[in-house]
Amino acid sequence: MLFDYYPPNSPLDILYHDKDIVVLNKPSGLLSVPGRQDHMKDSLSLRVQDRFSTATIVHRLDMDTSGIMLMALNKQAHRYISMQFEKRVIKKSYIAHLYGIVEQDEGKIDLPIILDWPNRPLHIVDHENGKNALTCWKVLERHDGYTKIALYPVTGRTHQLRVHAVAMGHPILGDSLYAHEKALGQSDRLLLHATKLTLTHPYTKDKVTFTSEADF
């Protein structure tokens, strides 16, 4: 069965670029890299490569997640940035709207995650076989029926923030994979946005921070 894929036909939103990196604001609904099926080839990486032919992926966002993505423009930059991701020295911040009212003001979720093979692409918490996954969070605002929250992933597991939000008892609004019916019905898209990325520039070796405001 074919997976329905209707990527947004929006122009590239380039936040910054130089000879080593290009920083983009990915829209919700667009794959980071091409899918396996022919109708899922359209992706941020291919769109960027149409303009910057040497651009390569160093990290990904889920298709339904919007926000900051960075690509390298040469092998040296790719290697240097990939090493920072591997050593977990790159700082990432996300904004999300969670279902219900989160009572605590801040906290940590330290729960291991693994692919749920019979139900892939879903991931689940698995204390025996899962890979360690750590997310810090802080409440920003409480509204009628939902909480605006900042999420700071220390690790970068697939679907980490979405699975950890469910583990908190507060799924992300509009999450078509993990949210229950009420949370899913409160938004026509996943309300998760990569809002800040801090790393060491591969050429200048300066700390640089890129930001993107969520449109929700």
Backbone hydrogen bonds, N-H to C=O, Kabsch-Sander energy under -0.5 kcal/mol:
donor,donor_aa,acceptor,acceptor_aa,energy
10,S,8,P,-0.7
14,I,12,L,-0.8
15,L,13,D,-0.6
15,L,23,V,-2.5
16,Y,23,V,-1.5
18,D,21,I,-2.3
22,V,71,M,-2.2
23,V,16,Y,-3.4
24,L,69,M,-3.3
25,N,13,D,-2.4
26,K,24,L,-0.7
26,K,67,G,-3.3
29,G,63,M,-2.2
30,L,27,P,-1.2
30,L,63,M,-0.8
31,L,42,D,-0.5
35,G,40,M,-3.3
40,M,37,Q,-2.1
41,K,38,D,-1.2
44,L,31,L,-2.9
45,S,32,S,-1.9
47,R,43,S,-2.1
48,V,44,L,-2.7
49,Q,45,S,-2.3
50,D,46,L,-1.2
51,R,47,R,-0.6
51,R,48,V,-1.4
52,F,48,V,-3.6
53,S,51,R,-0.6
55,A,52,F,-2.0
56,T,72,A,-2.4
58,V,70,L,-0.8
65,T,62,D,-1.1
66,S,192,L,-2.0
67,G,26,K,-2.4
68,I,194,A,-2.3
69,M,24,L,-2.3
71,M,22,V,-2.6
72,A,56,T,-2.0
73,L,20,D,-2.9
78,H,74,N,-2.4
79,R,75,K,-2.5
80,Y,76,Q,-2.3
81,I,77,A,-2.7
82,S,78,H,-2.6
83,M,79,R,-1.8
84,Q,80,Y,-1.2
85,F,81,I,-2.1
86,E,82,S,-2.5
87,K,83,M,-2.2
88,R,85,F,-0.9
89,V,84,Q,-2.2
90,I,84,Q,-0.8
91,K,198,T,-2.0
93,S,196,K,-2.3
94,Y,151,L,-2.4
95,I,193,H,-2.6
96,A,149,I,-2.2
97,H,191,L,-1.6
98,L,96,A,-0.6
98,L,147,T,-3.0
99,Y,171,P,-2.9
100,G,145,G,-2.7
102,V,100,G,-0.6
103,E,101,I,-0.6
107,G,137,W,-2.0
109,I,135,T,-3.0
110,D,108,K,-0.5
111,L,109,I,-0.6
111,L,133,A,-1.2
113,I,131,K,-2.5
114,I,124,I,-2.5
116,D,122,L,-2.8
117,W,115,L,-1.4
119,N,116,D,-1.9
120,R,117,W,-1.3
122,L,119,N,-2.0
124,I,114,I,-2.8
126,D,112,P,-1.7
130,G,126,D,-1.8
131,K,113,I,-2.8
135,T,109,I,-2.3
136,C,152,Y,-2.2
137,W,107,G,-2.5
138,K,150,A,-2.2
139,V,105,D,-3.2
140,L,148,K,-2.8
141,E,148,K,-1.8
143,H,146,Y,-2.8
145,G,143,H,-1.2
147,T,98,L,-2.3
148,K,141,E,-2.6
149,I,96,A,-2.8
149,I,147,T,-0.5
150,A,138,K,-3.0
151,L,94,Y,-2.4
152,Y,136,C,-3.6
154,V,134,L,-2.7
155,T,134,L,-1.3
160,Q,157,R,-2.0
163,V,159,H,-2.8
164,H,160,Q,-2.7
165,A,161,L,-1.9
166,V,162,R,-1.6
167,A,163,V,-2.1
168,M,164,H,-1.5
169,G,166,V,-1.4
170,H,165,A,-2.2
173,L,97,H,-2.7
174,G,183,A,-1.9
175,D,172,I,-1.5
176,S,174,G,-1.0
179,A,175,D,-1.9
184,L,180,H,-2.7
185,G,181,E,-2.1
186,Q,182,K,-0.5
186,Q,183,A,-0.7
187,S,184,L,-1.1
191,L,173,L,-2.5
192,L,190,L,-1.7
193,H,95,I,-2.6
194,A,66,S,-3.0
195,T,93,S,-1.7
195,T,193,H,-0.9
196,K,93,S,-1.7
197,L,210,F,-2.2
198,T,91,K,-2.5
199,L,208,V,-2.3
201,H,199,L,-0.5
201,H,206,D,-3.2
205,K,201,H,-1.6
208,V,199,L,-3.2
210,F,197,L,-2.6
212,S,195,T,-2.4
